[in-house]
Amino acid sequence: MLKKNPLIIIIATFFSFVGNGMHFIAISWLVYDITDNPLYVSILVALSVIPGIFTSFFAGTISDKFNRKKIMLYMDILRGSIVFILFTIHYFSKVEIWHLFAATILITAASNFFFPALKGILKEAIPEDDFLRVVTANSTALQMGTILGAGLSGFLISIYSPYTVFFIDALTFFLSAILISFIQLQRDTLSIMEKENERIDFIKDFKIGIHYLISKKTLMFLYLMGFLPKVIFDVINSLLSDYTVKDLGLGAKEYGLLDATFALGSVLIGIYVVTFIKKDKVENIIYNYSFLGIGLSLFIIGFSLNFYMSLVGLFLLGITTMFEAVSRRTLIMKNIDKDLIGRVESFYWIIISTLTPLFAVFSGYFAKYIGTSNILSVLGMLSIILFLTAFKGGKKNFLKLE
């Protein structure tokens, strides 16, 4: 095992998400530019989620039974090639709307093979004592890459064109693939399938992953507890513009500042955890109290109705949601079988990506009647209740783990 594994994974993730952030801004802008119809942008957003629900059924099994490093490498090469093809079509011909939709479907499918393999790589290639810091660094790199990519994309589109962004996006995927090629794993170069000469059965393997998750009370608890933070994240993304305009009476400039403040809180706390937190098993304490912080942050946002207090609330929400995410992922990595992590993660992704957007839609509907600030306050109350649940569950489950 190379000591450089964590750094390679973090840098590769950063470049991959710089590309992701650039690509979504560029392709959504291009779809709107070609069609002059926001409906087609909505279709694009749906195509960036729905295909993944189906491909995840296969992706988890493949991640668990084949060489994860090769999967990540091939998926980065595939995604980079798809984006580069769009650039090439523009250079020699004309990009049509169906090209953009087809590219989105293929990139979404490739990403849903990439991420279960990434989770498995983190479990496989990182020493357990480094889980919290590496998971945090990886999440921070993801956040920073997305922010930087989105910012660069807008700048480059305004000066050049979306196709320039596609060219750079392709290069980020290829660079990520090069970095991944240097990761050294404990596994032999042969996959489990090749060593055992086993036939693949997707239905059977998917059921094995579900039964494994259900049989592990601690893991089940952790995955279930992950629903509310994901719902909160989707609701904030859906309602922040409405909150800015209707509850605060402000405009686009303040909306951008509020959105950036949330991301800033996530990034700063990520850097802090990676740099300063070295105490063993501290993720137990962080996880339990993160829900209290999330609840208080939402109360500040929901009840203050003051721009500067809202900035404070969103900054604290960025901090506490990052605390929750990295501590929960660390606990999951410590307690999950490395040969089943792909199937469990894929099953969870299918469920959460199917259900949580519905909460965002419902919250948008009810916000018209009771106000966005009240929606956020209700979520804050639920977070406080979950804090009490997590604290009780923590004593029962986490604190016994060595």
N, C-alpha and C positions, 0 to 999 in steps of 0.2 A: 504494500500500500504506500503510495507516495504522500508525503506530508503536504505537497502542493495541491492535492485533490480539492480541498475546500476552496482555495483561491481560484483555481481553474473553473470550477462550477459557478462560483459567484460572478466572475468576469464574463463567462459565456452567457449566463442568465441576463446580465446587464445589457450586453450587445443584442441579445435576442429580443428583449423588451423595448430597447430603443427602436428596433425595427418594427415591433408590433405597434408601438405608439405612433410612429410615423405613418405606418401603412393604413391604419384605420382612418386617421384624419384625411389622408390623401384620397383613399378610395371612396369614402363617403362624400367628400367634396366633388370628386369627379362624377359620381353617380348623379348628384344634384345638378351639376353643370351640364351633363348630357341630356337629362330628362326634364329639368326645371320642374320637378314634381317631388315633394317630400315623401309621398307614398313609396317611391322606389328606394329611398333611404331607409324607410322602415322595413322594407323587404330585405334589404342588405343586412340590417341589424339582426333580423330573424334568421337569415342564412348563416350568420356568424355564431349562432347558438344551436339551432335545431339539428343540423347534421351531426353535431357532436354528441347529441343524446343517443343517436343510433350507433355511431362508430365506437362509443365508449363501451358498448356491450362486448366488442371484440378486443378493444385496446388493452383492457386490464389483463386478460388472459395472455395476450402476446407479450406484454411487459413482464409478466411473471415467468414466462416459459422460454423466452429468448433473450439474447444478449442486450441488456438495456443500453449500454454505451452505443452499440451499433444502431439501435432504434433511434436514439436521440440524434446521432450523427446523420443518419439517412433522412430523418424528418426535417432537420435543418436544411440539408441539401435540397430536399424536395420543395420546401417552402420558398427557399431562395430562388430556385429555378422557376417556380410558378410566377413569382413577382417579376423576375427578369424577363420572362416571356411576354408579360404585359408591356414592359418597356420596349421590347423588340417589335411587338405588333405595332405599337405607336410609331416606331422609327420607320417601318417599311409599309404600313397600311393605316388602318383606322380602328381604334378600339371601340367595340360595340358594348352595349349594356350587358349582353349575355356573357361576354368575356369576363366582365367584372364579377358577375354573379357566380359563374363557374369557378373563377379563381378563389372567391370567398369560400365556396363549399369545399374545395380541395384543401385550402389552407386550414380551415376549421377542422377537417378530418385529420390532417397531419398533426395539428396541435394536440388533438385528443389522443394521439399515440405518443406524442412527445412528453406530455406532462405526467402520466402515470410512470413512465420510464424515469423521469427526473426524480419523482418521489422515491422510487426504488433505488436509484443511484445514491441519493442522500443517505438512505438507510444502509446501503451496501458499502459505500466508499468513505464514510465519515465515522471516526471513533465516537462512541456513545457520549463520552464526556464533552465533546464539542458540538453536540446536537443543537443546543439552544443558540449558541453564538452563530453557528453556520446557518441554521434556519432563519435567524433574524437577519443576518447579512444577506442571505439570498432574497428574503422578502423586501429588504431595503433596496437592494439592487434592482429588483423588479419594479418597485415604486419609482425610483429615480430614473430608470430606463424609460418607463412609460411617460413620465412627466417631460423628460428631455426630448424624447421622440416626438411627442405631441407638439411641443414648442418649436422644435426644429422644422417640423412638417409645415406648420403655418407660415413660418418665415421663408422657407424654400419655395412654397407654392406662390407666395406673393411676389417673389423675385423671378423665379423660373417657371416651373409647372409641376403638376402632380407626378409626371413621369420621371422627373429628376429625383423625386422622393422615392419612387419605386426602384430606381437604380441603386440608390444608397441603401434602401431597405434590403434589397437582395444581397448586397455586400455584407450587411450586419449578420444575416443568416449564415452566409458562407464563413465569416470570421468566427461565429459561434461554433460551427461544425469543426473548424480547424482546432479550436481550443478543446472541444470535447474529445477529439482524437488523442489528446495527451492524458486523459484520465486513466488511472490504473485501478483495476478492480481485483477483488479477491477471487471472483469466479474464474474458472478456466475459460479459454477462448471459445470452447464449444458451449452451446446453449444446453439447457436442461433437456430440451426435446431431442437434441442430437445425441446426448449422452445416454438417455434412457430409451431411445428409439420409440417414443410414446406418440400415439395418435392424439391429435388435438380435438377436443369436444367442447365447443364454446358454451353450450347450454349447461353441461355438467360442471365445467369450471366456474361459470358464473354463479351457479347454485352453491358451489363449495365456498366461494367468497362470501356470499350472503349468510350461509350457515355459520361460517367462522366468526363473522362480525356479531351475529346474534348471540353466539355462545360466549363471547367475551364481554362481560358486563362493563368493565372499565372503558373499553374501546367504544362500546355502544353509547355509553354516557357521554364520552367526549364528542363523538360525531353528532349526537342529538343536540348537544349544547352549542354546536357550531351553527345551528339554523338561525338563531336570533341575530347574531352579528352580521350574517350574510343578508338577512332581511333588512336590517338597519342600513347597511351599505347601499343596497338597491333602492331603498326608500329615499335616502339622502340624495342619491344621484337623480332620482325622478322628481323630487319635490323641492330641491334647493332653489331652483330658479323661481318657482311659485312663491316660496317662502320669502325670497329676497324682494320680489315685487309687491306682493299683497300684504305680507306681515310686517316687513320692514319699510315698505314704500320707497325702495331704492331701485337702481338700474343695473345694467350689464357690467359696469366697472366693479361695483361692489360684489356682484355675483362671482366674478372671476377671483376677487380677493378672498371671498369666503371659501371657494373651492380649493384655491391654492393653500390656504391656511390649514385645512384638513390634511392635505398631502404633506405639508411642511412638518406638522406634528408627527406624522408616521415616520418620516425620514429621520428626523432628529432623534427620536427615541430609539429607532433602529441602530443608529450610529452609537448612541449611548450604551445600549445593551451589549453590542459587539465589543466596545472599547473597555467598559468598566465592570460589567457583571461577570464574575467568574466563580461565584459560589455554587457548589454542587446542589442539584435538586431545587434551585430557586424558582424554577418554572412552576412548581406546585403553588407557591405563595402568590406569584404573579398572576397565575390563572384565576385563582379564587377571587382575588380583589379586583381584577380587571372589569368584571361586570358591575361592581359598585361604581367604578370610575366612568364606565359607559353610561350608566343610569344618571349620574350627577351631571355629566356633560350634556345629555339630552334635555335634562330639566333646565339647565342654563340657557340652551338654545330655544327651548319651547316657551319658557316663561319670561325671559328678559325682554324680547322684542326691541332690543337695542343693538345697533350694528357692532359696536365695540365689544359688548358682552357676547354677541353671537360669534365674533372672531375668537374670543377666549374659549367658548363652548366647543367650536369646531376644532380648534387646536388641541384641546384636551381629548376630544373624541378621536382625533387622529392618533394621539398617543395611546389611549386606552384600547382602541380596536387593534392596534399593532401589538400591544402587550397580549391581548387575548389570542390573536391569531398565532403568534410565534410560540407562545407557551403551550397552547393546545396542540399545535403540530409537533412540537418537541415531545410532549407526552405520548402522542399517537406513535411517533417513530420509535420511542423506547419500548412500546408495548405491543407492537404489531409484528407478525412473522414476515421476514423479508421476502419470502417466496409467495406471499399472498397479498402484499401491499398494493399491487397493481389492480387486482380484481376488487378489493375492498374500496380503494379510492375511486375507481371507475363507477362502481355501484352508487357510492355516495354522491358523486358528481352528477349522475343521471337524476337522482332524486332531488338534489338541491337546485340544480339548474332548471328543473321542471317546475318546482313548487315556489321557490322564492320570487321569481318574476311576477307570479300571480299576486303576491302580497303587495308588490310595488304598484300593480295595476289597481288593486282594491284601495290602497291608501290614496292613490291619485283621485279615485272616484269619491271617496269619503271626505277628502280634503276640501272639495267644493262645498260641502255642507257644514263641516265642523271646523275647518281651518287647518292648515299645515302645522301650525305651532301646537295644536292639540294632539295631532297624530304623533308628533315627536315626543310630547310629554307622556303619552300612553306607552310608547316604546321605552321611555326612560323608566316608567314604573315596572314594566315587564323585566327590564334589566336588573332592577333592584331585587325583584323576586327571584330571578335566576342567580343573583349573587348569593342569596341565602341557600338556594338549591345547590350551587356549586360548592359553597363552603361545607355544607353537610355531606355532599358527595365526595368532596376532597378528603374529609376525615375518614370516610368509609373506604374509599378506593385508592386515592393517589398516595397518601402518606404512608401506606403499607409497602409501596413499591421501592425496591432497592436499585 
